[in-house]
Amino acid sequence: MRIGMGVPRTVHARREARVPIEVAVHIGGHPALPGVEATFTENVSPRGARVLSSRRWKINDRLTITTLTGTFRSMARVAYCEVKPQAGFAIGLEFLEPSGNWVFAVGHGN
């Protein structure tokens, strides 16, 4: 038997709900592809985010995430990386050293 094949994974419940919102971010630190990628979140919470990426990441990769506004920055751990057909990848991030705050624009068009 190969390790990791057919072994049930423990599922952990999230402690807080994620807010479905697009926030422009920079992510960097890919081990094979240097540089910073400009992209968007799909949802965020105080402990993590789901981010779109054109790059495939490995579980437990470390990266930096920063909002384009500069109001939030953190080192993060990749919790998962899912293929999104015609859209690259969706990566789940766990914030390790968050600093600052997410700023959400509420009431567009008011």
C-alpha positions as CSV (number, residue, x, y, z in Angstrom):
1,M,0.0,0.0,0.0
2,R,1.3,3.5,-0.9
3,I,1.3,6.0,1.9
4,G,-1.5,8.5,1.6
5,M,-3.6,6.3,-0.7
6,G,-6.9,5.1,0.7
7,V,-6.2,6.5,4.2
8,P,-9.2,8.6,5.5
9,R,-8.4,12.2,6.2
10,T,-9.6,13.9,9.3
11,V,-12.0,16.7,8.5
12,H,-11.8,19.8,10.7
13,A,-14.8,22.1,11.0
14,R,-14.1,25.8,10.4
15,R,-14.4,28.0,13.5
16,E,-15.8,30.9,11.6
17,A,-17.7,31.5,8.4
18,R,-15.8,32.9,5.4
19,V,-17.1,36.0,3.7
20,P,-17.5,35.5,-0.1
21,I,-15.7,38.5,-1.5
22,E,-13.2,39.4,-4.2
23,V,-10.2,41.2,-2.8
24,A,-7.2,42.0,-5.0
25,V,-4.1,40.5,-3.6
26,H,-0.5,39.7,-4.4
27,I,0.9,36.2,-3.6
28,G,4.5,35.2,-3.8
29,G,7.0,32.6,-2.7
30,H,6.3,29.8,-5.1
31,P,9.2,27.4,-4.8
32,A,9.6,26.8,-8.6
33,L,8.2,30.0,-10.1
34,P,9.7,33.2,-8.7
35,G,7.9,36.4,-8.7
36,V,4.7,37.8,-7.4
37,E,1.3,37.0,-8.8
38,A,-1.6,39.5,-8.8
39,T,-4.9,37.7,-8.2
40,F,-8.1,37.7,-6.2
41,T,-9.7,36.0,-3.2
42,E,-12.9,34.1,-3.5
43,N,-13.6,34.3,0.2
44,V,-11.8,35.4,3.4
45,S,-12.0,34.9,7.2
46,P,-9.7,36.1,10.0
47,R,-7.9,32.7,9.8
48,G,-7.6,32.1,6.1
49,A,-8.7,32.7,2.5
50,R,-9.5,30.9,-0.8
51,V,-7.4,32.5,-3.5
52,L,-7.3,32.0,-7.3
53,S,-3.8,31.3,-8.8
54,S,-2.4,30.5,-12.2
55,R,0.2,28.3,-10.5
56,R,-0.1,24.8,-9.0
57,W,0.8,24.8,-5.3
58,K,1.6,21.9,-3.0
59,I,0.0,21.3,0.4
60,N,2.1,23.0,3.1
61,D,3.9,25.3,0.7
62,R,4.5,28.7,2.4
63,L,3.7,32.0,0.7
64,T,3.2,35.6,1.4
65,I,-0.2,37.3,0.7
66,T,-0.7,41.0,0.7
67,T,-3.8,43.1,-0.2
68,L,-3.1,45.5,-3.0
69,T,-4.2,48.3,-0.7
70,G,-1.5,47.2,1.8
71,T,-4.0,46.9,4.7
72,F,-3.3,43.2,5.2
73,R,-0.2,41.0,5.0
74,S,0.6,37.5,6.2
75,M,2.7,34.4,5.7
76,A,0.4,31.6,4.9
77,R,0.3,27.8,4.5
78,V,-1.3,26.1,1.5
79,A,-4.0,23.8,2.9
80,Y,-5.2,22.6,-0.5
81,C,-4.9,23.3,-4.2
82,E,-7.8,22.5,-6.5
83,V,-7.9,22.6,-10.3
84,K,-10.5,25.1,-11.6
85,P,-11.3,24.3,-15.2
86,Q,-10.4,27.2,-17.5
87,A,-9.4,29.2,-14.4
88,G,-6.2,27.7,-13.1
89,F,-6.3,26.7,-9.4
90,A,-8.0,27.6,-6.2
91,I,-5.8,27.5,-3.1
92,G,-6.9,27.4,0.5
93,L,-4.7,29.4,2.7
94,E,-4.2,29.3,6.5
95,F,-2.7,32.6,7.8
96,L,0.3,32.1,9.9
97,E,1.5,35.6,10.8
98,P,-1.4,38.0,9.9
99,S,-0.9,41.7,10.3
100,G,-3.4,44.4,9.5
101,N,-7.0,44.0,8.6
102,W,-9.1,43.1,5.6
103,V,-11.0,46.1,4.3
104,F,-14.3,45.3,2.7
105,A,-16.1,47.8,0.6
106,V,-19.8,47.7,1.7
107,G,-22.7,49.4,0.0
108,H,-21.5,49.8,-3.6
109,G,-23.7,52.1,-5.5
110,N,-25.2,53.8,-2.4
